[in-house]
Amino acid sequence: MGCPVGGSARILRRLLASLRDTIQHRLSRERGTLYRDAPFRVALTYPSPYRVGMSSLGYQVMYRELNGRGDLVAERAFAPDDFAQARRHRETVLTYESMRPLGDHAVVALSVAYENELGGVIETLELGGIPALRSERNPKRHPFVLMGGPLTFSNPTPLGPFADAVVMGEAEEVIHDVMDILTSELDPDERRKKLADHPNVWVPAVHGEALAKIAAADNHTKLPAFAQIMTPDTELSDMFLVETERGCSRGCQYCVMRKSTNGGMRLASMESILARVPADAKKVGLVGAAVSDHPRIVEIIDAFVDRGMGVGLSSLRPDRMTDRFVAALKRGGYRTLTTAMDGPSERLRAMLERHAKIKHIERAAEHARANGMLTMKLYLMVGLPSETDDDIDECVEFVTGLSKVIPIALGIAPFVSKRNTPLDGLGFAGIDVVEHRLDRLRRGLKGRAEVRPTSARWAWIEWVLAQGGERAGRAVYDAVKAGGRFADYQRAFEAAGVVPKRKKLSVLRAEAGAGS
């Protein structure tokens, strides 16, 4: 019989060789990769797999910004492709450019996009040999853990138990201030104090849950942001990403990036956008919170199509969908027109302060059909404040009529209230309520439209973290250690006191009996 220890070692060696082969294969297909060397090393880490992380424009911008410095090198690292396998075999996490372990770097800088990536943050750090909890790290032995990303625009406080420091908001300029401090000869205590003095850096060990100010990048020198690397191995295969605008001019009640955030919409000029895209790009991804609101967006699309490039947009508003706009999208390779109706009824859309009206969505469908689109996809939320079955039935009736114009697919997410929005503080509708509404939509639209919902359970977890603080973040650690299933999160949140404990079945039966 073989030795179990020796067998485990062989498995680990095979997995490590396989991981290195995967990284090498991906690197061979990239264009724009930066290979440098410097004594001070930063692991720029994304807590989701490669295909997701390399589709993030902000992540790519940080990669170029950090490698533009002469005193350090930044290498990319990602969460495992398969967390279940990584957990079973305790896979390590390697940086891509030099294939060094995560723990070999002076700084691990994590970009966190939204609440439910916190589990990935914890697992990626631990698989990299770094204690996820700040309280368990030794500054002399472990890397400094820096965090930032889109989550800092709403509520990053659940990151508190894990981060040594958090850069708030748009980090293109703040990151250099932070790296000046981290590369200095200051001892850990002096370094932490200096970081805590920065107006845009939150240091949880110093500030508690009092967040720093959200930073805004300089419009003239930092816009438009653009990608560093193109690769076919992402969600946006071989697409060169470039920003058309930053922020938004609209006041949607639920949105973190509404017009009151960081000065509203800041436009990049058409000329600067066109200049940033290399001539050999086959596809261009135009990125922003409100891309279709750029006053020259149709001209920009046409210019890229005239170069022979395909075009994709990250956000399309139905009230902007003219025939000329949709025709330009079709020329750019669109087969499905994707836009948002947001709420299931006119009443709820008005409550959300959305500009999308029935007439706009109907007109967009007509333009899509006239220009040869195959389908139309509509995003909307259910579980909104004051929502009833009547709102769902109105949605069924409207989408049924729309499906006679063009095939319809609905992408549905449960409503989650976020900090820094007018709807901050509102409760979650309830997993059972959301599932009831989704079932009502499915039954009402059976044979008429596709209904593609995201999980009501994981939306509830997102809501707990969106409204929670450091205790909620610490509970995620316990949930991940217990296995990371929904029930593990539920138990951990209850034990931490961030949600009420569920009543036992015997108690519910007794209460029901008492009320009869």
C-alpha positions, 0 to 999 in steps of 0.5 A: 500500500502507498503512503497516504502522506506521500500520495498527498504530496504527489497530488499537490505536485501535480496540481501545482504543475497543472496550475503553472501550465494553466498560467503559462498557457494564459500568458502566451495568449495575452497581449500587453503583459508587463514583465518587470523586476524590482525588490518591492513586490505587490501582488495585485489580487482579484478575489474571483477567477481570472476570466472575471478579474481580467474583464475588470477595467479598474483592475487593469488600470491599477496594474498599469499604474503600479507598474508605471512606478520605478520602485516596485513591480506589481504582478497579478493573482486571482482566486482559483478557477474551482474553489471546491477543488482548491479547498480539497487540495489546499492549492496555493495562489501564484502570481502570473508574471513570476509564478511566486506564491502570494505570501512572497510579496510585500503587499497584497492589494485586493480589488473588491467589486461587491459584497459577495466577493468577501468569501473569495477574499478570505479564501484567496488569502488563506490559500496564499498562505496568509491569515485572512484575519488581520488580528492573526497576521504578523507585520514582520512575516506577512504581507501588508493587505491593502484593499480597494475597488467598487465596493468602497463607494457603498459600504466596505466596513465588512472588509474591516477585520481583514484589511490593513488599509482600504483605499476609498473610491477612485484610486488612480492617484491615491494609490501612489500616496499609499505606495510612497508610504508602504515602500518607505523605511517607516516601521509598521506603527508609523506606516499605519499612522501615516496611512490613517492621516490620508483623507482617502484611506480607511485604516480599520485598526485606527478608524474603527467603522468611521470611513474615509472620504471617497476619492475622485480621480483627476478628469484631465489626466486619468480619463478615459481609463483603458485596458492594458492587456487583451486576452481571449480567456475572459468573459469579454473575450479579446475585447479592448476596454476603454472608458467613455465616461465616469459616474452618472447624470441620473438620480436612480434611487437604488444606484450607488453611482447616481449623480450625487456620487463623486461629482456626477457624470464626467465625460471623456472626449470622443477624440481621447476615446478613439486614440486609446484603442490600438489599431489591432483591436478586434473588439472594443468594450465601451465601459461606464455607468451610463455609456449610452448617455454620452452625447456622441456615443453613436458617432463613437460606435460608428468610428470603431465599426468603420475601423473594422472593430466589433463593439460592446457597451456596458450599459444601455438605457431604453430612452436613448435607443433611437433607430440610428443607435440600434443600427450602429449596435447591429453594425458593431456585432450586436445580436441581442439588444440588452437594456433595463426596465428596472421595476416590474411596473410603471409605478415602481419605476417612477418610485425608483426615479427611472427615465424608462417608460413603457413607450421607450421599451416598446420603441427599443423593441421595435428598433431591435426587430427592424435592425435584425436583432434576434432577441431583447434582454431586459434587466429588472428587480423584484422585491422592491419596496411596496411591491405587490402581486399586481406589479408582477402581473403588470410585468407579465402583461407588458412582456407578453405584448412585447414578446410579439414584437421580438423574443424576450429574455428577463434577467432578474435580480432581487432588490438589495438596498445599498449604503450611499443611496436614498433607499439605504436602510430598507429591509430585504423583501424576504427569500420566500417573497422573492421566490413567490414573485419569481414563480409568478413571473415564470408561470405568467410568462411560460412559453412567452419569455425566458425568465433568468433570475439570480439566487434569492438566497445569495441576494439576502447574503449580499443585503446583510453585508451591504447593510452590515459592518465589521461583525457581519464581515467577521461572520463571513469568515466563520461561514467560509470556515464552515464550508461556505454554503448558504446555511453556513452563512445563515448560522454565522450571521445569526451567531454574530447577532447581525440577523435575528435568530430563526425560531425553532419549528416547535416554537412556530407550531406553539405560536400557531396553536396559541393564535387559533 
